[in-house]
Amino acid sequence: MADSEMARLRWRCRRGMRELDMLLLGYVDSVYANAADQEQAAFRRLLTTPDPEILSLLTGRSVTDDEHLAHVIQRLLKQNAP
């Protein structure tokens, strides 16, 4: 992935909520480049989702039928687990 594409992706991870920013940027920095194409596409779809919906997915208040998006959510939660 080109540096400019990664920079754009990192910019899209900046949501204005520090915890969400850190979680999304952590995924981009540690997982995204080595993820399968379907997982990368699901992560990019997640970034088009409004913040309240992302938070709802991350807290388990809502679930998605999209198996690839559900996988991304699980990876986001796993990378941040104590």
N, CA, C and O atoms as CSV, one atom per row, in Angstrom:
chain,resi,resn,atom,element,x,y,z
A,1,MET,N,N,0.854,-1.176,0.000
A,1,MET,CA,C,0.000,0.000,0.000
A,1,MET,C,C,0.896,1.233,0.000
A,1,MET,O,O,1.863,1.309,0.759
A,2,ALA,N,N,0.572,2.185,-0.845
A,2,ALA,CA,C,1.347,3.415,-0.952
A,2,ALA,C,C,1.224,4.249,0.327
A,2,ALA,O,O,0.205,4.220,1.018
A,3,ASP,N,N,2.287,4.985,0.613
A,3,ASP,CA,C,2.284,5.827,1.812
A,3,ASP,C,C,1.134,6.825,1.804
A,3,ASP,O,O,0.540,7.095,2.848
A,4,SER,N,N,0.814,7.376,0.635
A,4,SER,CA,C,-0.269,8.354,0.561
A,4,SER,C,C,-1.619,7.712,0.880
A,4,SER,O,O,-2.474,8.332,1.512
A,5,GLU,N,N,-1.805,6.468,0.439
A,5,GLU,CA,C,-3.046,5.760,0.753
A,5,GLU,C,C,-3.141,5.483,2.250
A,5,GLU,O,O,-4.207,5.630,2.847
A,6,MET,N,N,-2.028,5.085,2.853
A,6,MET,CA,C,-2.015,4.816,4.289
A,6,MET,C,C,-2.265,6.107,5.072
A,6,MET,O,O,-2.960,6.094,6.087
A,7,ALA,N,N,-1.704,7.206,4.606
A,7,ALA,CA,C,-1.919,8.505,5.269
A,7,ALA,C,C,-3.397,8.886,5.207
A,7,ALA,O,O,-3.951,9.382,6.188
A,8,ARG,N,N,-4.029,8.659,4.070
A,8,ARG,CA,C,-5.469,8.966,3.943
A,8,ARG,C,C,-6.288,8.085,4.874
A,8,ARG,O,O,-7.227,8.554,5.517
A,9,LEU,N,N,-5.932,6.817,4.943
A,9,LEU,CA,C,-6.639,5.890,5.816
A,9,LEU,C,C,-6.475,6.311,7.282
A,9,LEU,O,O,-7.441,6.306,8.045
A,10,ARG,N,N,-5.263,6.669,7.664
A,10,ARG,CA,C,-5.025,7.120,9.044
A,10,ARG,C,C,-5.839,8.380,9.337
A,10,ARG,O,O,-6.364,8.541,10.439
A,11,TRP,N,N,-5.943,9.270,8.353
A,11,TRP,CA,C,-6.727,10.497,8.546
A,11,TRP,C,C,-8.200,10.158,8.783
A,11,TRP,O,O,-8.857,10.778,9.619
A,12,ARG,N,N,-8.712,9.179,8.050
A,12,ARG,CA,C,-10.114,8.785,8.197
A,12,ARG,C,C,-10.375,8.140,9.558
A,12,ARG,O,O,-11.517,8.106,10.015
A,13,CYS,N,N,-9.332,7.630,10.208
A,13,CYS,CA,C,-9.468,7.032,11.543
A,13,CYS,C,C,-9.632,8.086,12.629
A,13,CYS,O,O,-10.048,7.765,13.742
A,14,ARG,N,N,-9.317,9.314,12.326
A,14,ARG,CA,C,-9.435,10.388,13.318
A,14,ARG,C,C,-10.900,10.785,13.410
A,14,ARG,O,O,-11.440,11.425,12.508
A,15,ARG,N,N,-11.522,10.407,14.486
A,15,ARG,CA,C,-12.960,10.563,14.629
A,15,ARG,C,C,-13.365,11.687,15.572
A,15,ARG,O,O,-14.528,12.091,15.575
A,16,GLY,N,N,-12.447,12.195,16.364
A,16,GLY,CA,C,-12.795,13.247,17.304
A,16,GLY,C,C,-13.081,12.732,18.698
A,16,GLY,O,O,-13.312,13.518,19.617
A,17,MET,N,N,-13.069,11.436,18.863
A,17,MET,CA,C,-13.234,10.823,20.176
A,17,MET,C,C,-11.934,10.060,20.437
A,17,MET,O,O,-11.637,9.079,19.755
A,18,ARG,N,N,-11.172,10.509,21.415
A,18,ARG,CA,C,-9.823,9.993,21.614
A,18,ARG,C,C,-9.752,8.469,21.678
A,18,ARG,O,O,-8.892,7.865,21.037
A,19,GLU,N,N,-10.632,7.852,22.431
A,19,GLU,CA,C,-10.597,6.400,22.572
A,19,GLU,C,C,-10.843,5.700,21.242
A,19,GLU,O,O,-10.185,4.710,20.921
A,20,LEU,N,N,-11.784,6.215,20.480
A,20,LEU,CA,C,-12.087,5.628,19.177
A,20,LEU,C,C,-10.924,5.860,18.213
A,20,LEU,O,O,-10.549,4.960,17.462
A,21,ASP,N,N,-10.357,7.060,18.237
A,21,ASP,CA,C,-9.189,7.349,17.400
A,21,ASP,C,C,-8.065,6.361,17.685
A,21,ASP,O,O,-7.479,5.796,16.762
A,22,MET,N,N,-7.769,6.155,18.960
A,22,MET,CA,C,-6.670,5.272,19.351
A,22,MET,C,C,-6.931,3.835,18.913
A,22,MET,O,O,-6.021,3.149,18.447
A,23,LEU,N,N,-8.141,3.391,19.058
A,23,LEU,CA,C,-8.503,2.031,18.682
A,23,LEU,C,C,-8.359,1.821,17.174
A,23,LEU,O,O,-7.744,0.854,16.726
A,24,LEU,N,N,-8.932,2.736,16.404
A,24,LEU,CA,C,-8.882,2.619,14.943
A,24,LEU,C,C,-7.465,2.782,14.407
A,24,LEU,O,O,-7.039,2.029,13.531
A,25,LEU,N,N,-6.737,3.761,14.927
A,25,LEU,CA,C,-5.358,3.967,14.483
A,25,LEU,C,C,-4.477,2.784,14.872
A,25,LEU,O,O,-3.582,2.400,14.119
A,26,GLY,N,N,-4.727,2.209,16.042
A,26,GLY,CA,C,-3.974,1.033,16.462
A,26,GLY,C,C,-4.160,-0.121,15.489
A,26,GLY,O,O,-3.210,-0.837,15.172
A,27,TYR,N,N,-5.383,-0.295,15.020
A,27,TYR,CA,C,-5.668,-1.344,14.038
A,27,TYR,C,C,-4.911,-1.062,12.739
A,27,TYR,O,O,-4.275,-1.955,12.179
A,28,VAL,N,N,-4.983,0.170,12.268
A,28,VAL,CA,C,-4.303,0.520,11.019
A,28,VAL,C,C,-2.802,0.298,11.148
A,28,VAL,O,O,-2.168,-0.240,10.240
A,29,ASP,N,N,-2.245,0.707,12.261
A,29,ASP,CA,C,-0.800,0.611,12.439
A,29,ASP,C,C,-0.301,-0.812,12.655
A,29,ASP,O,O,0.822,-1.135,12.267
A,30,SER,N,N,-1.118,-1.670,13.268
A,30,SER,CA,C,-0.607,-2.994,13.609
A,30,SER,C,C,-1.224,-4.158,12.826
A,30,SER,O,O,-0.642,-5.241,12.781
A,31,VAL,N,N,-2.381,-3.953,12.216
A,31,VAL,CA,C,-3.082,-5.079,11.601
A,31,VAL,C,C,-3.374,-4.870,10.116
A,31,VAL,O,O,-3.205,-5.793,9.319
A,32,TYR,N,N,-3.801,-3.695,9.746
A,32,TYR,CA,C,-4.381,-3.440,8.427
A,32,TYR,C,C,-3.513,-3.926,7.265
A,32,TYR,O,O,-4.013,-4.613,6.374
A,33,ALA,N,N,-2.234,-3.585,7.260
A,33,ALA,CA,C,-1.375,-3.901,6.106
A,33,ALA,C,C,-1.289,-5.395,5.832
A,33,ALA,O,O,-1.134,-5.802,4.681
A,34,ASN,N,N,-1.388,-6.215,6.870
A,34,ASN,CA,C,-1.270,-7.663,6.694
A,34,ASN,C,C,-2.610,-8.384,6.652
A,34,ASN,O,O,-2.658,-9.608,6.533
A,35,ALA,N,N,-3.694,-7.627,6.750
A,35,ALA,CA,C,-5.029,-8.226,6.735
A,35,ALA,C,C,-5.411,-8.638,5.313
A,35,ALA,O,O,-4.915,-8.085,4.332
A,36,ALA,N,N,-6.296,-9.611,5.232
A,36,ALA,CA,C,-6.816,-10.049,3.931
A,36,ALA,C,C,-7.600,-8.917,3.273
A,36,ALA,O,O,-8.090,-8.014,3.951
A,37,ASP,N,N,-7.711,-8.975,1.955
A,37,ASP,CA,C,-8.416,-7.931,1.207
A,37,ASP,C,C,-9.834,-7.713,1.722
A,37,ASP,O,O,-10.286,-6.574,1.838
A,38,GLN,N,N,-10.538,-8.806,2.033
A,38,GLN,CA,C,-11.920,-8.677,2.519
A,38,GLN,C,C,-11.967,-7.963,3.868
A,38,GLN,O,O,-12.876,-7.176,4.132
A,39,GLU,N,N,-10.989,-8.244,4.711
A,39,GLU,CA,C,-10.942,-7.577,6.009
A,39,GLU,C,C,-10.606,-6.096,5.844
A,39,GLU,O,O,-11.183,-5.249,6.526
A,40,GLN,N,N,-9.689,-5.784,4.955
A,40,GLN,CA,C,-9.365,-4.383,4.696
A,40,GLN,C,C,-10.590,-3.639,4.174
A,40,GLN,O,O,-10.862,-2.514,4.592
A,41,ALA,N,N,-11.324,-4.264,3.265
A,41,ALA,CA,C,-12.536,-3.643,2.725
A,41,ALA,C,C,-13.563,-3.432,3.831
A,41,ALA,O,O,-14.226,-2.396,3.871
A,42,ALA,N,N,-13.698,-4.403,4.724
A,42,ALA,CA,C,-14.649,-4.271,5.834
A,42,ALA,C,C,-14.229,-3.132,6.759
A,42,ALA,O,O,-15.083,-2.390,7.244
A,43,PHE,N,N,-12.936,-2.981,7.010
A,43,PHE,CA,C,-12.459,-1.881,7.852
A,43,PHE,C,C,-12.765,-0.545,7.189
A,43,PHE,O,O,-13.200,0.390,7.860
A,44,ARG,N,N,-12.546,-0.444,5.894
A,44,ARG,CA,C,-12.865,0.811,5.193
A,44,ARG,C,C,-14.369,1.102,5.258
A,44,ARG,O,O,-14.772,2.259,5.374
A,45,ARG,N,N,-15.198,0.054,5.184
A,45,ARG,CA,C,-16.653,0.246,5.348
A,45,ARG,C,C,-16.969,0.741,6.747
A,45,ARG,O,O,-17.824,1.607,6.930
A,46,LEU,N,N,-16.277,0.190,7.730
A,46,LEU,CA,C,-16.491,0.629,9.107
A,46,LEU,C,C,-16.222,2.124,9.236
A,46,LEU,O,O,-16.926,2.825,9.962
A,47,LEU,N,N,-15.210,2.607,8.536
A,47,LEU,CA,C,-14.866,4.031,8.615
A,47,LEU,C,C,-15.922,4.932,7.986
A,47,LEU,O,O,-15.909,6.142,8.213
A,48,THR,N,N,-16.832,4.371,7.203
A,48,THR,CA,C,-17.927,5.170,6.638
A,48,THR,C,C,-19.130,5.212,7.566
A,48,THR,O,O,-20.106,5.914,7.302
A,49,THR,N,N,-19.052,4.461,8.649
A,49,THR,CA,C,-20.141,4.344,9.615
A,49,THR,C,C,-20.075,5.496,10.613
A,49,THR,O,O,-18.985,5.857,11.055
A,50,PRO,N,N,-21.209,6.078,10.977
A,50,PRO,CA,C,-21.203,7.151,11.980
A,50,PRO,C,C,-20.649,6.661,13.323
A,50,PRO,O,O,-20.833,5.502,13.695
A,51,ASP,N,N,-19.983,7.542,14.030
A,51,ASP,CA,C,-19.349,7.197,15.303
A,51,ASP,C,C,-20.281,6.501,16.291
A,51,ASP,O,O,-19.878,5.503,16.888
A,52,PRO,N,N,-21.517,6.983,16.491
A,52,PRO,CA,C,-22.387,6.294,17.449
A,52,PRO,C,C,-22.632,4.821,17.079
A,52,PRO,O,O,-22.753,3.967,17.957
A,53,GLU,N,N,-22.703,4.540,15.790
A,53,GLU,CA,C,-22.909,3.152,15.356
A,53,GLU,C,C,-21.651,2.314,15.592
A,53,GLU,O,O,-21.744,1.150,15.983
A,54,ILE,N,N,-20.477,2.902,15.355
A,54,ILE,CA,C,-19.229,2.192,15.622
A,54,ILE,C,C,-19.146,1.860,17.110
A,54,ILE,O,O,-18.817,0.733,17.482
A,55,LEU,N,N,-19.440,2.832,17.947
A,55,LEU,CA,C,-19.404,2.603,19.394
A,55,LEU,C,C,-20.389,1.527,19.814
A,55,LEU,O,O,-20.087,0.700,20.674
A,56,SER,N,N,-21.554,1.538,19.211
A,56,SER,CA,C,-22.562,0.529,19.521
A,56,SER,C,C,-22.066,-0.870,19.152
A,56,SER,O,O,-22.294,-1.826,19.892
A,57,LEU,N,N,-21.397,-0.986,18.024
A,57,LEU,CA,C,-20.834,-2.272,17.612
A,57,LEU,C,C,-19.711,-2.707,18.560
A,57,LEU,O,O,-19.619,-3.878,18.926
A,58,LEU,N,N,-18.870,-1.767,18.947
A,58,LEU,CA,C,-17.732,-2.089,19.807
A,58,LEU,C,C,-18.150,-2.434,21.230
A,58,LEU,O,O,-17.464,-3.195,21.913
A,59,THR,N,N,-19.258,-1.884,21.673
A,59,THR,CA,C,-19.720,-2.163,23.035
A,59,THR,C,C,-20.684,-3.337,23.089
A,59,THR,O,O,-21.089,-3.757,24.173
A,60,GLY,N,N,-21.054,-3.869,21.931
A,60,GLY,CA,C,-21.949,-5.014,21.899
A,60,GLY,C,C,-23.421,-4.654,21.997
A,60,GLY,O,O,-24.271,-5.539,22.096
A,61,ARG,N,N,-23.733,-3.360,21.972
A,61,ARG,CA,C,-25.145,-2.954,22.010
A,61,ARG,C,C,-25.843,-3.244,20.696
A,61,ARG,O,O,-27.070,-3.336,20.639
A,62,SER,N,N,-25.056,-3.388,19.640
A,62,SER,CA,C,-25.628,-3.808,18.361
A,62,SER,C,C,-24.665,-4.796,17.721
A,62,SER,O,O,-23.489,-4.865,18.079
A,63,VAL,N,N,-25.181,-5.547,16.779
A,63,VAL,CA,C,-24.376,-6.523,16.047
A,63,VAL,C,C,-24.601,-6.315,14.563
A,63,VAL,O,O,-25.579,-5.694,14.146
A,64,THR,N,N,-23.689,-6.840,13.779
A,64,THR,CA,C,-23.808,-6.723,12.335
A,64,THR,C,C,-23.983,-8.099,11.713
A,64,THR,O,O,-23.476,-9.096,12.227
A,65,ASP,N,N,-24.693,-8.140,10.621
A,65,ASP,CA,C,-24.860,-9.385,9.867
A,65,ASP,C,C,-23.690,-9.612,8.911
A,65,ASP,O,O,-23.536,-10.701,8.358
A,66,ASP,N,N,-22.882,-8.595,8.722
A,66,ASP,CA,C,-21.734,-8.661,7.822
A,66,ASP,C,C,-20.605,-9.406,8.537
A,66,ASP,O,O,-20.004,-8.878,9.472
A,67,GLU,N,N,-20.320,-10.636,8.095
A,67,GLU,CA,C,-19.327,-11.465,8.789
A,67,GLU,C,C,-17.929,-10.857,8.756
A,67,GLU,O,O,-17.163,-11.024,9.704
A,68,HIS,N,N,-17.590,-10.160,7.686
A,68,HIS,CA,C,-16.263,-9.545,7.599
A,68,HIS,C,C,-16.159,-8.348,8.545
A,68,HIS,O,O,-15.129,-8.137,9.185
A,69,LEU,N,N,-17.225,-7.579,8.623
A,69,LEU,CA,C,-17.243,-6.455,9.556
A,69,LEU,C,C,-17.218,-6.960,10.995
A,69,LEU,O,O,-16.545,-6.373,11.842
A,70,ALA,N,N,-17.937,-8.032,11.277
A,70,ALA,CA,C,-17.924,-8.620,12.617
A,70,ALA,C,C,-16.510,-9.085,12.977
A,70,ALA,O,O,-16.080,-8.952,14.123
A,71,HIS,N,N,-15.805,-9.619,12.011
A,71,HIS,CA,C,-14.420,-10.050,12.248
A,71,HIS,C,C,-13.526,-8.853,12.590
A,71,HIS,O,O,-12.697,-8.930,13.497
A,72,VAL,N,N,-13.699,-7.760,11.867
A,72,VAL,CA,C,-12.923,-6.545,12.150
A,72,VAL,C,C,-13.230,-6.043,13.561
A,72,VAL,O,O,-12.318,-5.665,14.297
A,73,ILE,N,N,-14.493,-6.039,13.934
A,73,ILE,CA,C,-14.877,-5.600,15.276
A,73,ILE,C,C,-14.191,-6.478,16.325
A,73,ILE,O,O,-13.665,-5.967,17.314
A,74,GLN,N,N,-14.195,-7.787,16.113
A,74,GLN,CA,C,-13.540,-8.695,17.051
A,74,GLN,C,C,-12.039,-8.426,17.136
A,74,GLN,O,O,-11.465,-8.455,18.224
A,75,ARG,N,N,-11.412,-8.167,16.011
A,75,ARG,CA,C,-9.972,-7.875,16.021
A,75,ARG,C,C,-9.690,-6.560,16.721
A,75,ARG,O,O,-8.700,-6.443,17.443
A,76,LEU,N,N,-10.547,-5.570,16.517
A,76,LEU,CA,C,-10.381,-4.294,17.211
A,76,LEU,C,C,-10.470,-4.494,18.720
A,76,LEU,O,O,-9.670,-3.942,19.475
A,77,LEU,N,N,-11.433,-5.274,19.145
A,77,LEU,CA,C,-11.611,-5.511,20.576
A,77,LEU,C,C,-10.467,-6.349,21.145
A,77,LEU,O,O,-10.012,-6.106,22.262
A,78,LYS,N,N,-10.007,-7.331,20.377
A,78,LYS,CA,C,-8.936,-8.205,20.848
A,78,LYS,C,C,-7.627,-7.441,21.004
A,78,LYS,O,O,-6.892,-7.664,21.966
A,79,GLN,N,N,-7.333,-6.555,20.080
A,79,GLN,CA,C,-6.076,-5.821,20.158
A,79,GLN,C,C,-6.035,-4.889,21.342
A,79,GLN,O,O,-4.956,-4.479,21.769
A,80,ASN,N,N,-7.180,-4.547,21.877
A,80,ASN,CA,C,-7.261,-3.609,22.991
A,80,ASN,C,C,-7.562,-4.305,24.311
A,80,ASN,O,O,-7.693,-3.650,25.345
A,81,ALA,N,N,-7.673,-5.629,24.278
A,81,ALA,CA,C,-7.974,-6.375,25.512
A,81,ALA,C,C,-6.774,-6.349,26.448
A,81,ALA,O,O,-5.628,-6.359,26.000
A,82,PRO,N,N,-7.044,-6.317,27.753
A,82,PRO,CA,C,-5.931,-6.295,28.720
A,82,PRO,C,C,-5.151,-7.587,28.741
A,82,PRO,O,O,-4.191,-7.716,29.500
